[in-house]
């Protein structure tokens, strides 16, 4: 995305953040929005195994082409006992068209993102997210 979560992490915890997005325009916006090049790096993909303490994914995985691959990558890049924070739809939503008002029409393909995550991670806590029907779920990578 445009870096709102990354910026807040840097400002709150003074940590290094790697923002990842497949969209080059979003990466460019994030670089301008954050503009702390000592603490922030924007990339299209990240695959350095056992190198990340915390991964945050907000309303992303349900829209990826192959959520299993993305979840496996998150598992691989997290260090042992690393934390994965997720805000997500329960199922994968895929675009199937555009309505007359030019809004994207989404279809639930019934792939249960959370259940797949829980085959790889241990759920340690969940809390409500704003007033929506979503949760913030905290997972731990345990080998």
C-alpha positions as a Markdown table, in Angstrom:
| # | Residue | x | y | z |
|---|---|---|---|---|
| 1 | Unk | 0.0 | 0.0 | 0.0 |
| 2 | Unk | 1.0 | 3.6 | 0.3 |
| 3 | Unk | 2.9 | 3.1 | 3.6 |
| 4 | Unk | 0.5 | 4.1 | 6.4 |
| 5 | Unk | 1.2 | 1.1 | 8.5 |
| 6 | Unk | 4.9 | 1.2 | 7.8 |
| 7 | Unk | 5.1 | 4.9 | 8.7 |
| 8 | Unk | 3.3 | 4.3 | 12.0 |
| 9 | Unk | 5.6 | 1.4 | 12.9 |
| 10 | Unk | 8.7 | 3.5 | 12.3 |
| 11 | Unk | 7.3 | 6.5 | 14.2 |
| 12 | Unk | 6.1 | 4.3 | 17.2 |
| 13 | Unk | 8.9 | 1.8 | 17.5 |
| 14 | Unk | 11.8 | 3.4 | 15.6 |
| 15 | Unk | 12.3 | 0.1 | 13.8 |
| 16 | Unk | 13.4 | -0.8 | 10.3 |
| 17 | Unk | 10.5 | -1.6 | 7.9 |
| 18 | Unk | 10.4 | -3.3 | 4.5 |
| 19 | Unk | 7.2 | -2.4 | 2.7 |
| 20 | Unk | 6.2 | -4.9 | 0.0 |
| 21 | Unk | 3.7 | -4.3 | -2.8 |
| 22 | Unk | 3.4 | -5.7 | -6.3 |
| 23 | Unk | 2.2 | -2.3 | -7.6 |
| 24 | Unk | 5.1 | 0.1 | -8.5 |
| 25 | Unk | 2.8 | 3.1 | -8.1 |
| 26 | Unk | 2.0 | 2.2 | -4.5 |
| 27 | Unk | 5.7 | 1.7 | -3.8 |
| 28 | Unk | 6.5 | 5.1 | -5.2 |
| 29 | Unk | 3.8 | 6.7 | -3.1 |
| 30 | Unk | 5.1 | 4.9 | 0.0 |
| 31 | Unk | 8.6 | 6.2 | -0.5 |
| 32 | Unk | 7.3 | 9.8 | -0.7 |
| 33 | Unk | 4.9 | 9.4 | 2.2 |
| 34 | Unk | 7.5 | 7.9 | 4.5 |
| 35 | Unk | 10.7 | 9.5 | 3.2 |
| 36 | Unk | 12.8 | 8.0 | 6.0 |
| 37 | Unk | 15.3 | 6.1 | 3.8 |
| 38 | Unk | 17.4 | 5.0 | 6.8 |
| 39 | Unk | 14.4 | 3.1 | 8.3 |
| 40 | Unk | 12.3 | 2.2 | 5.2 |
| 41 | Unk | 12.8 | 0.2 | 2.1 |
| 42 | Unk | 10.1 | -0.4 | -0.5 |
| 43 | Unk | 10.2 | -3.6 | -2.6 |
| 44 | Unk | 8.0 | -5.7 | -5.0 |
| 45 | Unk | 8.9 | -8.9 | -3.2 |
| 46 | Unk | 11.0 | -10.2 | -0.3 |
| 47 | Unk | 12.3 | -13.7 | 0.1 |
| 48 | Unk | 15.3 | -13.6 | 2.5 |
| 49 | Unk | 14.5 | -16.6 | 4.8 |
| 50 | Unk | 14.5 | -16.3 | 8.6 |
| 51 | Unk | 15.2 | -12.5 | 8.5 |
| 52 | Unk | 12.0 | -10.8 | 9.7 |
| 53 | Unk | 10.7 | -10.4 | 13.3 |
| 54 | Unk | 7.2 | -9.2 | 12.4 |
| 55 | Unk | 5.1 | -9.3 | 9.3 |
| 56 | Unk | 1.9 | -7.2 | 9.1 |
| 57 | Unk | -0.7 | -7.9 | 6.4 |
| 58 | Unk | -3.8 | -5.7 | 6.3 |
| 59 | Unk | -6.6 | -6.7 | 3.8 |
| 60 | Unk | -4.1 | -8.1 | 1.3 |
| 61 | Unk | -4.0 | -11.9 | 1.3 |
| 62 | Unk | -7.6 | -12.4 | 0.2 |
| 63 | Unk | -6.8 | -10.6 | -3.1 |
| 64 | Unk | -3.6 | -12.3 | -4.0 |
| 65 | Unk | -3.4 | -14.6 | -7.0 |
| 66 | Unk | -2.2 | -17.5 | -4.9 |
| 67 | Unk | -2.6 | -16.9 | -1.1 |
| 68 | Unk | -0.9 | -20.2 | -0.3 |
| 69 | Unk | 2.3 | -19.1 | -1.9 |
| 70 | Unk | 2.2 | -15.7 | -0.1 |
| 71 | Unk | 1.5 | -17.4 | 3.2 |
| 72 | Unk | 4.3 | -19.9 | 2.7 |
| 73 | Unk | 6.7 | -17.0 | 1.9 |
| 74 | Unk | 5.6 | -15.1 | 5.0 |
| 75 | Unk | 6.4 | -18.3 | 7.0 |
| 76 | Unk | 9.8 | -18.6 | 5.4 |
| 77 | Unk | 10.9 | -15.0 | 5.9 |
| 78 | Unk | 9.9 | -14.9 | 9.5 |
| 79 | Unk | 12.4 | -15.8 | 12.1 |
| 80 | Unk | 11.7 | -18.6 | 14.6 |
| 81 | Unk | 9.1 | -17.3 | 17.1 |
| 82 | Unk | 8.4 | -14.4 | 14.7 |
| 83 | Unk | 5.0 | -12.7 | 14.7 |
| 84 | Unk | 2.5 | -12.5 | 11.9 |
| 85 | Unk | -0.3 | -9.9 | 12.3 |
| 86 | Unk | -3.2 | -10.3 | 10.0 |
| 87 | Unk | -6.3 | -8.3 | 9.1 |
| 88 | Unk | -8.1 | -10.2 | 6.4 |
| 89 | Unk | -11.3 | -11.5 | 4.9 |
| 90 | Unk | -12.0 | -15.1 | 5.9 |
| 91 | Unk | -12.1 | -16.3 | 2.3 |
| 92 | Unk | -10.3 | -15.3 | -0.8 |
| 93 | Unk | -12.2 | -12.7 | -2.9 |
| 94 | Unk | -11.4 | -12.6 | -6.6 |
| 95 | Unk | -12.5 | -9.9 | -9.1 |
| 96 | Unk | -15.0 | -11.2 | -11.6 |
| 97 | Unk | -16.1 | -8.1 | -13.4 |
| 98 | Unk | -17.2 | -4.4 | -13.1 |
| 99 | Unk | -20.7 | -3.2 | -12.5 |
| 100 | Unk | -22.5 | -0.4 | -14.3 |
| 101 | Unk | -21.0 | 2.1 | -11.8 |
| 102 | Unk | -17.5 | 0.9 | -12.6 |
| 103 | Unk | -17.1 | -0.8 | -9.2 |
| 104 | Unk | -15.3 | -4.1 | -9.1 |
| 105 | Unk | -17.5 | -7.1 | -8.5 |
| 106 | Unk | -15.8 | -9.6 | -6.1 |
| 107 | Unk | -16.6 | -13.3 | -5.7 |
| 108 | Unk | -15.8 | -15.5 | -2.8 |
| 109 | Unk | -14.0 | -18.5 | -4.2 |
| 110 | Unk | -14.4 | -20.3 | -0.8 |
| 111 | Unk | -10.6 | -20.7 | -0.2 |
| 112 | Unk | -10.3 | -20.3 | 3.6 |
| 113 | Unk | -7.3 | -18.1 | 4.1 |
| 114 | Unk | -7.3 | -18.2 | 7.9 |
| 115 | Unk | -7.6 | -22.0 | 8.0 |
| 116 | Unk | -4.6 | -22.3 | 5.7 |
| 117 | Unk | -2.6 | -19.9 | 7.8 |
| 118 | Unk | -3.4 | -21.9 | 10.9 |
| 119 | Unk | -1.8 | -25.0 | 9.3 |
| 120 | Unk | 1.5 | -23.1 | 9.5 |
| 121 | Unk | 1.2 | -20.7 | 12.4 |
| 122 | Unk | -0.1 | -20.8 | 16.0 |
| 123 | Unk | -2.9 | -18.3 | 16.7 |
| 124 | Unk | -1.9 | -16.4 | 19.9 |
| 125 | Unk | -4.5 | -13.6 | 20.1 |
| 126 | Unk | -7.3 | -11.9 | 18.2 |
| 127 | Unk | -8.9 | -8.5 | 18.8 |
| 128 | Unk | -11.8 | -6.7 | 17.0 |
| 129 | Unk | -10.7 | -4.4 | 14.1 |
| 130 | Unk | -12.6 | -1.1 | 14.2 |
| 131 | Unk | -16.4 | -1.7 | 13.8 |
| 132 | Unk | -16.1 | -4.0 | 10.9 |
| 133 | Unk | -16.6 | -7.8 | 10.8 |
| 134 | Unk | -12.8 | -8.2 | 10.9 |
| 135 | Unk | -10.3 | -9.1 | 13.5 |
| 136 | Unk | -6.7 | -8.4 | 14.0 |
| 137 | Unk | -5.2 | -11.8 | 14.5 |
| 138 | Unk | -1.7 | -12.4 | 15.9 |
| 139 | Unk | 0.1 | -15.6 | 14.9 |
| 140 | Unk | 3.4 | -17.0 | 16.0 |
| 141 | Unk | 5.8 | -19.0 | 13.8 |
| 142 | Unk | 6.8 | -22.1 | 15.8 |
| 143 | Unk | 8.8 | -24.8 | 14.1 |
